[in-house]
Amino acid sequence: MTATEFGRKMAGLRNEKKMTQAELAEMLGVSTQAVSKWETGGGFPDVQTIPDIARALDTTTDYLFDRVRRQQKVFVFNVLEGDGMPSRGPNYRRKYEAVLNDDYLAKGWHVVDTKLSSEEESTYMVVVLERED
């Protein structure tokens, strides 16, 4: 992978998150000029910065370097909570619909797995999404 290809991938992921170069730079503790340089193919970031870039862009280092062509995202929604009475968590439906339908499913992501996970007084729905490049 060339620096230009890496930069395009990085810029594309940043733009998907509606994040500016300045916002990403602040998250990484680097200058805006450094982010611009990486995105325009002027070089690669320091090896220690790459995992931070992946986290900030909600992806993996393998995906950044084109070692995999699929992205996966995992979401956890509070479904049931409280005193043993099954009722949906207060914002479950709104969060589920907004995050999945509006932000992901409409943009080519699809659900590959769902499961319920329980802890003492809460039940969570885990949703795994995937998208091919």
C-alpha positions as CSV (number, residue, x, y, z in Angstrom):
1,M,0.0,0.0,0.0
2,T,1.3,3.4,-0.9
3,A,1.1,6.5,1.3
4,T,-1.4,8.0,-1.2
5,E,-3.7,4.9,-0.9
6,F,-3.4,5.0,2.9
7,G,-4.2,8.7,2.9
8,R,-7.3,8.2,0.7
9,K,-8.6,5.5,3.0
10,M,-8.0,7.6,6.1
11,A,-9.7,10.7,4.5
12,G,-12.6,8.7,3.4
13,L,-13.2,7.2,6.9
14,R,-12.8,10.6,8.5
15,N,-15.3,12.2,6.1
16,E,-17.8,9.4,6.7
17,K,-17.7,10.3,10.4
18,K,-18.2,14.0,9.4
19,M,-15.0,14.9,11.2
20,T,-12.6,17.7,10.3
21,Q,-8.9,17.3,10.0
22,A,-8.6,19.6,13.0
23,E,-10.9,17.4,15.1
24,L,-9.0,14.2,14.2
25,A,-5.7,16.0,14.9
26,E,-6.9,17.0,18.3
27,M,-8.0,13.4,19.1
28,L,-4.6,12.1,18.1
29,G,-2.5,14.9,19.7
30,V,-0.9,15.9,16.4
31,S,-1.1,19.0,14.2
32,T,-3.7,19.5,11.5
33,Q,-0.8,19.7,9.1
34,A,0.3,16.2,10.0
35,V,-3.2,14.9,9.3
36,S,-3.3,16.8,6.0
37,K,0.2,15.4,5.0
38,W,-1.0,11.8,5.7
39,E,-4.2,12.2,3.8
40,T,-2.5,13.7,0.8
41,G,0.0,10.9,0.6
42,G,3.0,12.9,1.9
43,G,4.0,10.1,4.2
44,F,2.8,7.6,6.7
45,P,2.0,8.4,10.3
46,D,4.4,7.1,13.0
47,V,3.8,3.4,13.7
48,Q,2.7,4.2,17.3
49,T,0.0,6.6,16.0
50,I,-1.7,4.1,13.6
51,P,-3.7,2.2,16.2
52,D,-4.9,5.6,17.6
53,I,-6.0,6.6,14.1
54,A,-7.9,3.3,13.7
55,R,-9.7,3.8,17.0
56,A,-10.5,7.4,16.2
57,L,-12.0,6.4,12.8
58,D,-13.9,3.5,14.4
59,T,-12.0,0.8,12.3
60,T,-9.1,-1.6,12.4
61,T,-5.5,-1.2,11.4
62,D,-6.0,-4.1,8.9
63,Y,-8.8,-2.2,7.2
64,L,-6.7,1.0,7.1
65,F,-3.9,-0.9,5.3
66,D,-6.3,-2.7,3.0
67,R,-5.5,-6.1,4.5
68,V,-9.3,-6.8,4.8
69,R,-12.0,-5.5,2.5
70,R,-14.8,-5.7,5.1
71,Q,-15.5,-3.4,8.0
72,Q,-17.3,-4.6,11.1
73,K,-19.0,-2.5,13.8
74,V,-20.5,-3.7,17.0
75,F,-23.3,-1.9,18.8
76,V,-24.7,-2.6,22.2
77,F,-28.2,-1.3,23.1
78,N,-29.8,-1.4,26.5
79,V,-33.1,-3.4,25.9
80,L,-34.4,-4.3,29.3
81,E,-33.6,-2.7,32.6
82,G,-34.9,-2.3,36.1
83,D,-36.8,-4.3,38.7
84,G,-37.6,-7.5,36.9
85,M,-40.4,-5.9,34.8
86,P,-39.6,-6.4,31.1
87,S,-39.8,-3.0,29.5
88,R,-37.7,-1.4,26.9
89,G,-34.9,0.9,28.1
90,P,-36.0,4.5,27.9
91,N,-34.2,5.4,24.6
92,Y,-33.8,1.9,23.1
93,R,-36.1,2.3,20.1
94,R,-34.9,5.8,19.2
95,K,-31.2,4.9,19.5
96,Y,-31.6,1.7,17.6
97,E,-33.5,3.2,14.7
98,A,-31.3,6.3,14.5
99,V,-27.9,4.6,14.8
100,L,-28.7,1.5,12.6
101,N,-31.2,2.6,10.1
102,D,-30.3,6.2,9.5
103,D,-26.5,6.1,10.0
104,Y,-25.6,2.6,8.8
105,L,-28.2,0.4,7.1
106,A,-29.0,3.2,4.6
107,K,-25.3,3.4,3.7
108,G,-24.7,-0.2,2.7
109,W,-24.1,-1.9,6.1
110,H,-26.0,-5.1,6.9
111,V,-26.7,-7.0,10.1
112,V,-24.6,-10.1,10.4
113,D,-25.3,-11.1,14.0
114,T,-27.6,-10.2,16.9
115,K,-27.7,-11.6,20.4
116,L,-28.9,-10.8,23.8
117,S,-26.5,-10.5,26.7
118,S,-27.7,-10.1,30.4
119,E,-26.1,-8.7,33.5
120,E,-27.6,-8.3,36.9
121,E,-30.4,-5.9,36.2
122,S,-30.1,-5.2,32.5
123,T,-30.3,-7.0,29.2
124,Y,-28.4,-5.8,26.2
125,M,-28.9,-6.4,22.5
126,V,-25.6,-6.8,20.7
127,V,-25.7,-6.0,17.0
128,V,-22.8,-6.7,14.6
129,L,-22.9,-4.9,11.2
130,E,-20.6,-5.5,8.3
131,R,-19.9,-3.7,5.0
132,E,-17.9,-4.8,1.9
133,D,-15.8,-2.2,0.2
